[in-house]
């Protein structure tokens, strides 16, 4: 699975773009998905971090809080499940990602 993480700097950069520049960036992302469609089995963009609800399990207690699960400068903003032969193929696909600046690759169980 590829997990796409946005940084605060990337979010500011995207917000500073004109609408046409932003649409060009989104088009590049769409082209990436089209180019790698044969390997992508599922993908989705997540709602912004402020929409998150976190459940922290401590012993037999479940504490529910609003917001993301971590305090940080990077937040997962979407994901794509891949069907690839090996890590090298996943790395090549991730390296071509034109969107946010961080892509974490993690195998599925």
N, C-alpha and C positions, 0 to 999 in steps of 0.2 A: 504494500500500500504506500502511496505517496501522500504525505500530509503537507499541505501548503501553509506556511506560517507568514503572517504579515508582521512587519515591524512598525514601530511608531513613525520612524523616518519615512518608510514606504507609504504609510497612510497619509502623512503630510504632503508628500510628493504627489500622490494621486489627487488629493483634495485641491492642490494648487493648479492642477491642469485645467485647461478649458474643456468644455463638454466634448468638442471634436477630438481633442488630444486623448481624452479618456476613452472615447469610443474606438479610437485607433488602437489603444492598448488592449481593450476588450476584444477587438477583432483579432489581434495577434494571439491571444489566449484561445479564442475559438479555432484559429488555424492550427494551433498546437494540438488541441483535442482531435481535430479532424485528421491530422497527420498521424497520430498515434492511436486512432480509433480501433485498429485491429487488436491492440493489446489492452485496451481499457474496458473492463467489464462493468464498472459502475463508477459514477462520480457525482459529487454534489458540492455546492457552496454552502457554508454554514451562515447562520444569522450572526450579527455582530456580538462581541463578548458581553456587552451589557444585557443581552437577552438570556444569558446562561443562568442555570440554577445548578448549584453544586450540593451534593450529598456527601458529607464526611462521616465515615463509619468509625466509631470509637467504641470498642467493646460491643455492648448491646445497644448503644445509642446511635441514632441517625440524626445528624444536625444538618438542616437544610438552610442554605444561604443563597442570596442572589449573587450573580456575577460569576466570572470564570474561576476555574479550579486552582489557578496559580496567579500570583502577582508577578508580572513580568513585562518585558519590553516586546515579546513576541507572542502572538496568539494564533492558534490553528484556525484558518479561515475556510478550509475546504479539504477535500481528499479525492483521490482517484485510486480505485482498485485496478491492479494490472494483472495480466496473465502473461508472464514472461519466462524465458528459459532459466535465467539466473540473475544474480545481482549485477553483473556487468551490463546486461540489457536494461535493467531498471535504472542503473546509473546513467546510461546514455540517454534514456528518455527524460529523466529528471534534469540532466544538464541542459536540455533544450527548453526547459520551462521558461516562458517569457513573462510570467506574472510576478507575484511577490517574491522576495529575495531568499527565502529559506524553504527548502524541501527536505523533509525527513522521510527516509525510506525504512519501512518496517515490514517484515514478513507477517503474513496472516497465519493463524493456527489452522 
